Every structure is written in C-alpha cells, then in structure tokens.
Amino acid sequence: MALVFGALATAVGLWSIAAYFLEAVIARVGEPDQSLLFWYLPLLFIGIIGLILGVAAGTWGVWRRKRRLEQAPPADAPAVGDRLDR
C-alpha cells in the first residue's frame, strides 16, 4: 500500500506543480494582471507537500519490501508443521 500511495501522491504532486507553472506563470507572461501568481500558490504548496509525502512513502514501501524479501525463508525450506523425519 505504501508503494501505491507513494506513486499516486508523487504523481499528484508533480501534476499540481506543473499546473501551477503552466497556468500561473507561463500562461500569464506579459499580461498586466499577475495576481494568479499569488492565488494559485495553494496549488503549488499542495504539490510540494504531495511530492514530499509521495517520495517518502515510496521509499518506505521499497525499504519494507526489501526487508520482507530478505527475511523470507528459502523456497526449499520445510513449511511450519512439516515432519522432518520423513
């Protein structure tokens, strides 16, 4: 779940940051009213927070997955409850 949340949060964060720059900065170049640079700031901040949370959750998910795979018993190991004297 952490990997899925991390990927989605990272994608939403990047989309939000890109939307801010495309709509508030690039689309408004040369216009006399530059107020959208200010009013779209929440979009930028949501994007930055989403990106940070997404990268952190993704990193944590990869770390957990690696640990779980390292601690898994080998495939040829007897299962719990198997009799060893057969």
N, C-alpha and C positions, 0 to 999 in steps of 0.2 A: 504494500500500500504506500509505503514511503516513496518508492520509486515512481509510482503513478502520480502521487501528489506533487512530487518534486518536478516531474516533467510538465505537468499541467500548470503549476504555479510559475515555472520558468517561462513557458510559452505565453501565458497571460501577461507576465511582467514585461517580456520583450515586446509583445504586441502593444501594450499600453505606452511604453516608452517611445516606440516607433510612431504610434498615433499622435502623441504629443508633438514630436518633432515635425511630423508631416503636416499636421493641422494647425498648430500654433506658431511654428517657426517658419517652415518653408513656404506654406501656402499664403502667409501674411507678409512676405517680404515686399517692401515698397508701399504697403498700404499705410494711410495716416493713422488708423486706429490699431494700436498694438496691444490692446487690453487683453486679448486672448492669451498672450504670453503669461499673464497673471491668472486668469480664470481657469486655464487648463492645467495649472500646477498640481491640483489634486490627482489628475491623471498621471502625471509624471511621478509623483510620490508613491501612488499605488503601484506603479510599475516597478519602481526601485525596490520597494518592500517585497513585492511578489517575486522579483528576481532573486533577492537575497534569501527569502524563505525557500524558494524552489531549489536553488543550488544547495542550500543546507540540507533540505530533506532528501534530495537526490544523493548527496554524498553520504548521508547517514544510512540510506537504504542500501547503497552499494557496499558500505562497510559491514552492515548487518548480514547481507547476503554472503559476503566473503567469509565472515566468521562462521556462519552456519554451515557452509560447504566444507570449511577446514575441520570442523568438529564432527562431521557426519562419519559414521562408520564405513569402512570399505564395503564394496558390494559383495565380496565373498565371505564376510564375517557372519557368524551364526546369528540368527534373529533371537530376540528375547523369547525364552520358553522352549527353544530347541534343545533337544537332548544331545549332549556331546559324546555319549558312549556308543552311538550307532555307527 
